[in-house]
Amino acid sequence: MGILRTLLALSVVLDHLGGGATNQLVGGRLAVQLFYVISGFLISYVLTGTDRYQGATGHFYANRLLRLFPVYLAVAALTLAAHAAGDGSFFRLYDDLPLSARLFLILSNLFIVGQDWLMFFGIEHSSLLFTGSFTHSDVPLYQGLLVPQAWTLGVEITFYLVAPFVLRSPRRLLALLAASLALRAVLIATGIGLSDPWTYRFFPAELALFLAGALSHQILLPRWQALTRRWPRLPELGVAILAAYCCAHFFIGLNHNLRDALAVLLFAALLPLAFLFQARYRLDKAIGELSYPIYICHALVILFFGWLLDGASARQPALFDALVLTGCIGFAALLNALIADPVERLRVRLRAGGREDLSVDPRPAASQPAASRQRRVNPIRRAP
């Protein structure tokens, strides 16, 4: 699962590099949606596959925030410093905004929540209004985000808020899945759901992706576990299929909507095998730990190399892309070493020695040894 998450993070990086890097791996939009499926699977495991958070929803929220915020805030602070050292255009954008829009941006930059909502607002006649699209704005509000791609974390956090009240109830899970799919169908039928930001930024419609991942955990994982006892190499095969698909996605000659739907179904079907694979190979977990910081830092890395190698992205795009990818991986490793790992040790102490993330034992909690039972998951400028 770690290899897959990092491939998806790199898909977003390549998409935001633009030019010849666009349409590499699975592309940025589909990568984000597949992250939602993975997140639904892992959060379902945390909430229903263990007894850690029974009656302790506040602890679940605290652990999620500790997972997201330290790395995010570090990158946001560094980006702010980079803008302060630059030409000042980032700050001048705020001068053209009404007070309500400035407050909206400042608070969403600090707390992440609301960055996804921002994509549906714009400035018209010097007022902050719901316009239905960030493109319908006299001033492009998303350019005021320090970490433009972090709007997806706003969607994730909304899912975290509802997950404890939904994933433990099959009836609620299925009802919300049906409602989310029906809403998406209505949006597409009316034409609204065919254009950004409604295609993958509107949480009520995207909720179906999280819930598909949760169903994959709750329904398919036990069945794949049983099959793996007969065919032990199934996890390796499943990961190989998904990794190959990530590389071949744009070579599949189907309508892009049908192709994306196929990718979601394939990931939901085979994620349990990737989960079992990760439990066997520490290297997979180590690779996966890079995915979140790669996703969060890549806009800053692109900004840095764009400043350092002025014009290189146009003159030597392949070299520029390679430098950005290498820089993202190196910076991600540094963020893990300096921030994520110390915070993880704090999370371990707060959970009295537990660990929920990606070093998981795929066996049901009751069948694990007491020591391993303590170990547990979270798994990403053109317009961001």
C-alpha atoms as one frame of an Amber mdcrd trajectory, in Angstrom:
protein
   0.000   0.000   0.000   2.938   2.326   0.621   4.232   1.993  -2.933   0.776
   2.808  -4.278   0.316   5.871  -2.098   3.670   7.275  -3.155   2.886   6.624
  -6.829  -0.344   8.565  -6.376   1.494  11.438  -4.663   3.969  11.559  -7.559
   1.022  11.580  -9.987  -0.139  14.838  -8.407   3.377  16.313  -8.571   3.669
  15.472 -12.265   0.227  16.912 -12.960   1.127  20.203 -11.283   4.381  20.375
 -13.219   2.263  20.587 -16.366   3.703  20.477 -19.856   5.026  17.082 -20.864
   4.571  15.775 -17.307   0.784  16.014 -17.525  -1.097  12.734 -17.974   1.647
  10.688 -16.361   0.833   7.795 -14.045  -2.880   8.249 -13.196  -3.041  12.048
 -13.345  -3.703  14.461 -10.526  -7.491  14.363 -10.224  -7.814  10.580 -10.221
  -4.855  10.293  -7.822  -6.724  12.483  -5.326  -9.855  10.351  -5.664  -7.901
   7.129  -5.209  -6.391   8.647  -2.075  -9.955   9.044  -0.830 -10.617   5.335
  -1.430  -7.428   4.381   0.422  -8.287   6.731   3.271 -11.730   5.167   3.626
 -10.158   1.703   3.812  -7.580   2.675   6.424  -9.890   4.727   8.622 -12.406
   1.882   8.560  -9.631  -0.422   9.765  -8.708   1.977  12.562 -12.305   2.397
  13.729 -13.783  -1.053  13.155 -10.827  -3.427  12.897  -9.463  -2.494  16.312
 -10.984  -1.601  19.658  -8.671   1.371  20.168 -11.215   4.147  19.715 -14.331
   2.526  21.124 -15.892   5.297  23.164 -12.878   7.541  22.492 -13.844   9.558
  19.419 -11.930  12.560  20.735  -8.728  10.520  20.780  -9.349   9.509  17.170
  -9.709  13.160  16.155  -6.574  14.140  18.086  -4.526  11.433  16.392  -5.740
  12.449  12.946  -4.854  16.093  13.568  -1.416  15.170  14.897  -0.896  13.186
  11.715  -1.839  16.068   9.395  -1.006  19.393  10.981   2.701  19.420  12.003
   4.045  18.716   8.504   1.413  20.953   6.920   2.181  23.900   9.220   5.933
  23.515   8.659   5.512  23.623   4.883   3.026  26.514   5.130   5.486  28.501
   7.265   8.351  27.862   4.846   6.142  28.867   1.916   5.186  32.085   3.689
   8.880  32.823   4.222   9.572  32.113   0.546   6.844  34.553  -0.516   8.195
  37.157   1.907  11.615  36.821   0.260  10.091  36.973  -3.216   8.453  39.719
  -5.248   5.540  40.256  -2.850   2.833  39.274  -5.348   1.350  36.799  -2.877
   0.722  39.573  -0.343  -0.519  42.052  -2.944  -3.288  39.608  -3.816  -4.663
  40.121  -0.302  -4.756  43.896  -0.881  -7.364  43.358  -3.608  -9.676  41.299
  -1.388 -12.547  42.358   0.870 -12.110  41.747   4.594 -14.366  38.665   4.538
 -12.203  37.000   1.883  -8.985  37.839   3.749 -10.358  36.281   6.927 -11.541
  33.233   4.958  -8.066  32.723   3.512  -6.173  33.385   6.743  -8.307  30.990
   8.778  -8.275  28.261   6.138  -4.485  28.598   5.775  -4.153  28.129   9.528
  -6.709  25.403  10.116  -6.985  23.704   6.668 -10.752  23.351   7.124 -12.482
  25.453   4.498  -9.832  25.234   1.803 -12.081  22.903  -0.189 -15.074  25.222
   0.287 -12.972  28.107  -1.036 -13.052  26.465  -4.462 -16.771  27.269  -4.721
 -16.398  30.969  -3.848 -15.237  33.993  -5.748 -14.984  37.777  -5.651 -17.617
  39.707  -7.579 -18.230  43.449  -7.209 -15.727  43.528  -4.324 -17.741  40.965
  -2.329 -17.088  37.375  -1.346 -19.851  35.278  -2.921 -20.726  31.655  -3.593
 -20.106  31.511  -7.334 -20.053  27.733  -7.815 -16.489  27.835  -9.117 -13.168
  29.430  -8.209 -12.840  30.449 -11.880 -15.800  32.830 -11.529 -13.897  35.401
  -9.543 -12.409  38.824 -10.147  -9.473  37.726  -7.976  -8.343  34.046  -8.000
  -8.829  33.173  -4.324  -6.916  29.881  -4.469  -3.738  31.866  -5.169  -3.982
  33.057  -1.580  -3.483  29.530  -0.237  -0.009  28.836   1.107  -0.260  25.126
   0.266  -2.676  25.112  -2.689  -3.045  21.332  -2.891  -3.998  21.090   0.797
  -7.659  21.708  -0.049  -7.886  17.903  -0.268  -7.043  17.760   3.439 -10.179
  19.797   4.048 -12.156  17.034   2.363 -10.282  14.414   4.410 -10.978  16.212
   7.682 -14.691  16.351   6.898 -14.616  12.601   6.393 -12.781  12.139   9.691
 -15.511  14.118  11.444 -18.301  11.835  10.237 -16.400   8.530  10.083 -16.890
   7.422  13.728 -20.658   7.848  13.364 -20.934   6.118   9.986 -18.365   3.361
   9.555 -19.466   1.361  12.587 -23.014   1.093  11.271 -23.442  -0.922   8.038
 -26.912   0.541   7.575 -25.688   4.130   7.766 -22.692   3.337   5.592 -24.817
   1.859   2.811 -27.452   4.591   3.069 -24.855   7.343   2.752 -23.100   5.517
  -0.081 -26.382   5.325  -2.008 -27.144   8.992  -1.288 -23.678  10.129  -2.384
 -23.845   8.126  -5.614 -27.348   9.443  -6.319 -26.164  13.013  -5.764 -23.243
  12.498  -8.132 -25.628  11.086 -10.759 -27.903  14.124 -10.410 -24.972  16.528
 -10.695 -23.722  14.772 -13.825 -27.216  14.598 -15.373 -27.705  18.331 -14.866
 -24.253  19.101 -16.251 -23.017  20.624 -12.990 -20.941  17.575 -12.118 -19.030
  17.629 -15.396 -16.807  20.592 -14.603 -14.360  21.615 -11.911 -14.823  22.123
  -8.946 -17.811  19.756  -8.817 -15.913  16.873 -10.394 -13.775  16.033  -7.356
 -13.882  18.773  -4.731 -17.503  18.537  -3.511 -17.446  16.421  -0.350 -21.039
  15.078  -0.438 -20.343  13.544  -3.862 -16.806  12.415  -2.994 -18.050  10.701
   0.168 -18.915   7.647  -1.958 -15.195   7.122  -2.624 -14.317   7.053   1.069
 -17.204   4.677   1.728 -16.147   2.405  -1.145 -12.787   2.086   0.583 -14.513
   1.341   3.895 -16.595  -1.409   2.268 -13.419  -2.823   0.748 -12.018  -3.179
   4.246 -15.134  -4.517   5.912 -16.315  -6.904   3.182 -13.372  -7.828   0.979
 -10.450  -7.956   3.427 -11.677 -11.110   5.252 -12.288 -12.850   1.927  -8.867
 -11.970   0.545  -7.291 -13.110   3.814  -8.961 -16.498   3.429  -7.783 -16.819
  -0.193  -4.257 -15.793   0.786  -3.996 -18.810   3.048  -4.367 -20.983  -0.050
  -2.331 -18.778  -2.399   0.269 -16.952  -0.273   1.564 -14.786  -3.125  -1.755
 -13.052  -3.801  -0.698  -9.824  -2.006   2.374  -9.495  -4.232   0.225 -10.120
  -7.309  -2.354  -7.558  -6.229   0.235  -4.839  -5.666   1.900  -5.647  -8.991
  -1.441  -5.287 -10.800  -2.231  -1.953  -9.131   1.271  -0.562  -9.694   1.148
  -1.627 -13.350  -2.238   0.002 -13.702  -0.854   3.279 -12.298   1.744   3.267
 -15.075  -0.654   2.202 -17.844  -3.755   4.247 -17.017  -3.538   6.715 -19.894
  -2.800   3.959 -22.403  -6.219   2.391 -21.830  -8.397   3.362 -24.773 -11.647
   4.083 -22.954 -13.747   7.171 -22.328 -11.961   9.016 -19.503 -14.949   8.796
 -17.145 -15.278   5.062 -17.723 -11.523   4.629 -17.339 -11.534   6.509 -14.019
 -14.465   4.447 -12.764 -12.551   1.291 -13.691  -9.555   2.535 -11.689 -11.694
   3.203  -8.601 -13.302  -0.246  -8.803  -9.945  -1.945  -9.338  -8.383  -0.184
  -6.354 -11.360  -0.891  -4.105 -11.254  -4.558  -5.110  -7.507  -5.073  -4.607
  -6.698  -2.716  -1.729  -6.986  -5.551   0.816  -4.124  -7.305  -0.964  -2.039
  -4.129  -0.808  -2.854  -3.925   2.907  -1.651  -7.501   3.439   1.445  -6.809
   1.319   2.359  -3.845   3.502   2.253  -6.017   6.617   4.847  -8.329   5.055
   7.365  -5.761   3.828   8.813  -2.982   5.934  10.195  -1.315   2.813   6.653
  -0.813   1.527   5.753   1.007   4.735   8.902   3.143   4.533   8.088   4.154
   0.960   4.513   4.940   1.948   5.670   7.247   4.738   7.001   9.577   2.021
   3.632   9.994   0.306   2.056  12.611   2.583   5.084  14.931   2.853   5.697
  14.609  -0.912   2.124  15.666  -1.525   2.272  18.578   0.916   5.694  19.953
  -0.024   5.649  19.679  -3.808   4.225  23.141  -4.580   6.966  24.680  -2.421
   9.636  22.585  -4.176   8.304  23.653  -7.593   8.361  27.281  -6.405  11.940
  26.906  -5.150  13.344  25.367  -8.332  11.379  27.832 -10.441  13.162  30.650
  -8.579  16.574  28.933  -8.494  16.541  27.920 -12.176  14.632  30.784 -13.718
  13.171  29.679 -17.040  14.516  26.130 -16.827  11.017  24.637 -16.801  10.523
  25.984 -20.336  14.073  25.494 -21.659  14.766  22.049 -20.193  11.462  20.664
 -18.926  12.705  17.082 -18.479  15.632  18.237 -16.321  13.381  20.549 -14.330
  10.843  17.771 -13.708  13.581  15.377 -12.592  14.986  17.963 -10.180  11.542
  18.646  -8.711  10.769  14.947  -8.234  14.156  14.348  -6.613  13.744  17.438
  -4.469  10.274  16.372  -3.330  11.515  12.945  -2.258  14.531  14.394  -0.442
  12.505  17.124   1.265   9.848  14.582   2.239  12.479  12.415   3.909  13.758
  15.475   5.782  10.249  16.424   6.926   9.736  12.907   8.194  13.026  12.884
  10.087  12.639  16.325  11.660   8.876  16.549  12.204   6.751  13.505  11.411
   8.876  10.943  13.277   9.107  12.959  16.529   5.368  13.633  16.351   4.770
   9.933  15.753   6.690   9.145  18.925   4.409  11.579  20.737   1.376   9.849
  19.252   2.743   6.513  20.438   3.073   7.852  23.979  -0.412   9.348  23.850
  -1.782   5.979  22.808   0.060   4.276  25.682   2.476   2.526  23.367   0.059
   1.982  20.438   0.656   2.627  16.781  -2.083   2.849  14.236  -0.255   3.741
  11.062   0.770   1.393   8.300   2.887  -0.992  10.350  -0.321  -2.879  10.931
  -0.862  -6.547  11.549  -3.671  -7.561   9.160  -5.047 -10.216  11.516  -8.190
  -9.370  13.492  -7.257  -7.544  16.690  -8.467 -10.333  18.965  -6.103 -12.861
  17.354  -2.969 -10.714  17.626  -0.404 -11.020  20.401  -0.828  -8.341  23.030
   2.324  -6.514  21.942   1.438  -6.384  18.251  -2.166  -5.489  19.055  -0.816
  -2.106  20.137   0.379  -1.354  16.634  -1.915   0.173  14.053  -3.521   4.053
   9.515  -3.689   7.037   7.616  -2.492   6.862   4.461  -2.423  14.772  -1.576
  -0.538  25.448 -10.238  -2.664  25.287 -12.610  -5.681  25.490 -10.409  -4.694
  23.253  -7.447
